[in-house]
Amino acid sequence: MPSKTFTSGRIREADYDPSTKQLDLHWDNGNVLAYKHVPDEVFRRLCAAPNPTTYWEDRIAEEYPKGVPRSSGKAAGGKTLKDLFGDTGESAE
């Protein structure tokens, strides 16, 4: 799956799945927005844009339906074992 990391602006990363035409945009505040039915060319132009946030505002935000992000954008770090495996009901005696 193609991915592009941005070092400036509000968009930090763009993940694109060509098979489903879904674009996931990871923002500097940790949010992830997903857009469906995005053509390959739109992803390519976003990656080449001098200001990806402006390109998103002008060409993506209102043009394509929102979808469900493949990832939340939150790092897995900080999770406890209980978060990962649930409460097993066993005591540590």
Secondary structure, DSSP 8 states (H G I E B T S, - for coil): --EEE-SSSSEEEEEEETTTTEEEEEETTS-EEEESS--HHHHHHHHH-SSHHHHHHHHTTTTS-EE--SS-S--STT--HHHHH--------
